[in-house]
């Protein structure tokens, strides 16, 4: 079958093959809680090229959508023929077939395409878990750093669906129209955007917003070009109760996060597995606000896989890169 695989001594090179063995040979039984999926679409994330083979598995990719072809003996919520979406961590999603645990997927609603569903796995699970860690609820004020990227846009859409009354996104001014269009937020007074390339605009924002945010969702710090918004943005949290939630950071931040020793009012989010319930909540929130991921859809072939990862590494994309298998 076709697949994008990790090659080289440690698996840092991503290569395309047409000869990858089927993950579940015809006469083999699945683990009782696993399902076999014929992949329809798969999305990629920076973690896909950052993980070596030992951590990420031979086949690249986590986010997936497709149709179930086989179920394990303990699987009761899904049947052969169901359209599903979610994650196949360690098993790989950039392939014609993959398999995953039944608790890592949810049924795909009819109103959501396979391409859009594939984009929800990592970015939107991270988003909803981060906003929940930030205690976002109806009436909350939320600041999203990196608002035009896959995780940032997910954060804005989900915060809107969760009832936040003030949402501020920081991104380049050239992406303002894109973020507004994709936000799913109809009331103009709820969403504000700040251009980080405009020094005067950033200074004005900083002067007026000390102590104003219940949650700051930082999707940009540590994303590859030395960004660090933590020290400059912490003052904008509400005193004592605000939460600064980040999804990346320096090696020392990761060490503190894993040790459970993050400073007060700061949290580092590692996306939790077995996210079926969260996936179901995500599609409910998106439907209520009529929002969907923004996609850059590519065919699944060697040229497009190479282009997709170069684009992702160069941070030249808005929203999510998705490969369509058919």
C-alpha positions in Angstrom: 0.0 0.0 0.0 1.0 3.7 -0.3 2.5 5.3 2.8 4.7 8.1 4.0 7.3 6.4 6.2 10.2 7.4 8.4 13.6 6.3 7.0 17.2 6.7 7.8 19.1 5.6 10.9 16.7 7.2 13.4 13.8 7.9 11.1 14.2 11.6 10.7 13.7 11.4 6.9 10.2 11.2 5.5 9.9 9.1 2.3 7.0 8.0 0.1 6.5 4.3 -0.8 4.0 2.2 -2.6 5.2 -1.0 -1.1 4.4 -0.7 2.6 2.8 -3.9 4.0 -0.8 -3.8 5.0 -1.0 -3.0 8.8 -3.4 -5.9 9.4 -2.8 -8.9 7.1 -6.0 -10.5 5.8 -5.9 -13.5 8.1 -4.8 -11.6 11.2 -7.1 -10.7 14.1 -7.3 -7.2 15.5 -6.7 -6.5 19.1 -10.1 -6.6 20.8 -10.4 -2.8 21.2 -8.9 -1.8 17.8 -10.5 -0.9 14.4 -9.1 -1.1 10.9 -9.7 2.0 8.8 -9.5 2.6 5.1 -8.1 6.0 5.1 -9.9 8.7 3.2 -7.9 11.8 4.4 -5.0 12.5 6.7 -3.7 15.8 8.1 -0.2 16.6 9.2 1.2 18.5 12.2 4.7 19.8 13.1 5.0 16.9 15.6 5.0 14.5 12.6 8.4 15.6 11.4 9.8 16.3 14.9 9.3 12.7 16.2 11.9 10.0 15.4 10.7 6.6 14.4 11.1 5.2 17.9 8.5 7.7 19.2 6.3 8.2 16.2 6.3 4.8 14.5 7.4 3.9 11.0 4.4 5.4 9.2 4.0 9.1 9.5 0.9 11.0 10.7 -1.6 11.0 13.5 -4.8 12.7 12.3 -7.1 10.5 10.2 -10.5 10.1 8.7 -11.9 7.1 6.9 -14.2 4.2 6.8 -14.1 1.2 9.2 -13.2 -2.1 7.4 -12.8 -4.3 10.5 -13.5 -4.2 14.2 -12.1 -6.0 17.2 -14.2 -8.3 19.3 -14.8 -5.8 22.1 -15.8 -2.9 19.8 -19.5 -2.1 20.2 -19.9 1.6 19.3 -18.6 1.2 15.7 -19.4 -1.2 12.8 -17.9 -1.9 9.4 -18.8 0.9 7.0 -19.0 3.7 9.6 -17.3 6.9 8.7 -14.9 8.0 11.5 -12.2 10.5 12.4 -9.7 10.9 15.1 -6.1 9.8 15.8 -3.8 6.9 15.0 -0.9 7.9 17.2 2.1 5.5 16.7 0.3 3.6 14.0 0.4 6.3 11.3 -2.3 8.0 9.2 -0.5 8.8 5.9 -1.3 5.4 4.4 -4.0 3.7 2.5 -4.9 1.8 5.7 -4.3 2.3 9.4 -5.7 0.9 12.7 -6.3 2.5 16.1 -8.0 2.1 19.4 -11.8 2.6 19.5 -11.4 5.3 22.1 -9.2 7.4 19.7 -12.0 8.0 17.2 -15.6 9.3 16.8 -18.2 8.9 14.2 -18.0 11.5 11.4 -21.2 13.5 11.1 -22.8 13.8 7.7 -22.3 17.6 7.5 -18.6 17.2 7.8 -16.4 16.1 4.9 -13.7 13.5 5.3 -11.1 16.2 4.6 -12.5 18.5 7.3 -12.8 15.7 9.7 -9.2 14.6 9.3 -8.0 18.1 10.3 -9.7 17.9 13.8 -7.5 15.3 15.5 -4.5 17.0 17.0 -5.1 20.8 16.6 -8.7 20.7 17.8 -8.1 18.2 20.6 -5.2 20.3 21.8 -7.4 23.3 21.5 -10.3 22.0 23.5 -8.1 20.5 26.2 -6.1 23.8 26.5 -9.2 26.0 26.8 -10.7 23.6 29.3 -7.4 23.8 31.3 -7.8 27.6 31.0 -11.3 27.4 32.6 -12.9 28.9 29.5 -16.7 29.2 29.8 -19.5 31.4 28.9 -18.5 35.0 29.4 -14.7 34.3 29.5 -12.1 36.6 27.9 -9.6 34.7 25.8 -6.3 35.8 24.1 -5.1 33.5 21.4 -1.4 33.9 20.3 -0.8 32.6 16.7 -4.4 33.0 15.6 -4.0 32.1 11.9 -2.2 28.8 12.4 -4.0 25.4 12.7 -4.0 25.4 16.5 -4.7 29.1 16.9 -7.7 29.1 14.5 -9.0 26.1 16.3 -8.7 27.9 19.6 -10.6 30.9 18.3 -13.4 28.7 16.9 -13.7 26.6 20.0 -13.6 29.6 22.4 -16.5 31.1 20.4 -18.4 27.8 20.6 -17.8 27.7 24.4 -19.4 31.1 24.9 -16.4 33.4 25.4 -17.6 37.0 25.3 -14.2 38.5 24.3 -11.7 36.8 22.0 -8.5 38.5 20.9 -6.3 36.9 18.3 -2.7 37.9 17.7 -1.4 37.3 14.1 -0.1 39.1 11.1 -2.3 41.8 9.8 -2.4 40.2 6.3 -4.3 37.3 7.9 -7.0 39.4 9.6 -9.6 38.8 6.9 -8.9 35.1 6.9 -9.2 34.7 10.6 -12.5 36.7 10.7 -14.0 34.7 7.9 -13.1 31.3 9.4 -13.8 32.1 13.1 -17.5 31.3 13.0 -18.1 34.4 15.2 -20.9 36.5 13.9 -20.9 39.3 16.5 -18.3 41.8 15.5 -17.7 43.0 19.0 -16.6 39.6 20.3 -13.5 39.0 18.1 -10.6 41.5 18.1 -7.4 41.0 16.1 -3.9 42.5 16.8 -1.1 42.7 14.2 2.1 41.5 15.9 4.1 43.1 13.1 2.7 46.6 13.9 4.7 47.9 16.9 2.3 50.8 17.6 -0.7 48.4 17.6 1.0 46.0 19.9 2.1 48.7 22.3 -1.5 50.1 22.4 -2.8 46.6 23.1 -0.4 46.1 25.9 -1.2 49.4 27.5 -4.9 48.7 27.6 -5.1 45.0 28.5 -3.1 44.4 31.7 -5.1 41.9 33.8 -7.9 41.6 31.3 -7.8 37.9 30.2 -9.1 34.8 31.9 -7.2 32.5 29.6 -4.2 33.1 27.3 -3.8 30.3 24.8 -0.2 30.4 23.4 0.2 28.4 20.2 3.3 30.2 19.0 6.0 30.1 21.7 8.6 27.5 20.8 7.2 26.8 17.4 10.5 26.9 15.6 11.9 30.5 15.2 12.8 31.4 18.7 9.4 32.9 19.7 8.7 33.4 23.4 5.6 35.2 24.4 5.4 34.0 28.0 7.1 36.8 29.9 5.6 39.5 27.8 2.0 38.2 27.9 1.7 36.9 31.5 0.8 40.4 32.8 -2.4 40.3 30.8 -3.9 37.5 32.9 -6.5 38.3 35.4 -4.9 38.4 38.8 -4.7 35.1 40.7 -7.4 33.3 38.5 -6.1 33.7 34.9 -4.4 30.8 33.2 -1.6 31.0 30.6 -1.8 27.8 28.6 1.0 26.9 26.2 1.4 23.9 23.9 5.2 24.2 23.3 8.2 25.8 24.9 11.9 25.5 25.7 13.5 22.3 26.9 13.4 23.6 30.5 9.7 24.3 30.1 9.1 20.7 29.0 11.1 19.4 31.9 9.0 21.4 34.3 5.8 20.3 32.6 6.7 16.6 32.8 7.7 17.0 36.4 4.5 18.8 37.3 6.3 21.9 38.4 5.0 24.6 36.2 4.8 28.1 37.8 1.5 29.4 39.2 -1.1 30.3 36.5 0.9 28.5 33.8 0.1 25.2 32.2 1.8 23.1 29.5 -0.6 21.0 27.5 0.3 17.5 26.2 -2.6 16.3 24.1 -4.4 13.5 26.0 -5.1 10.2 24.3 -8.4 8.4 24.2 -10.1 11.6 23.1 -13.4 10.2 21.8 -15.6 12.3 24.1 -13.6 15.4 23.2 -13.9 14.8 19.5 -17.7 14.5 19.9 -17.7 17.8 21.8 -15.6 19.5 19.2 -18.0 18.7 16.3 -20.9 19.8 18.4 -19.2 23.2 19.1 -18.2 23.7 15.5 -21.7 22.9 14.3 -23.3 25.3 16.8 -21.1 28.2 15.4 -21.1 27.0 11.8 -17.3 26.8 11.8 -14.9 24.4 10.0 -11.1 24.1 9.7 -9.4 25.9 6.9 -7.8 23.3 4.5 -5.0 23.1 2.1 -5.9 19.8 0.4 -3.3 17.9 -1.6 -3.3 14.6 -3.4 -1.5 11.7 -1.8 1.6 11.2 -3.9 5.4 11.6 -3.4 5.6 15.1 -4.8 2.7 16.4 -2.7 4.0 14.8 0.5 7.4 16.4 0.0 5.7 19.8 -0.7 3.4 19.5 2.2 6.1 18.9 4.8 8.4 21.6 3.3 5.4 24.0 3.6 4.7 23.0 7.1 8.4 23.3 8.2 8.6 26.8 6.5 5.4 27.8 8.4 3.9 29.0 5.1 0.4 27.7 5.7 -2.8 28.9 7.1 -5.0 26.3 8.7 -4.4 22.6 8.1 -2.6 20.6 5.3 -4.7 17.6 4.4 -3.9 14.7 2.1 -6.8 13.2 0.2 -6.2 9.6 -0.5 -8.7 9.0 -3.4 
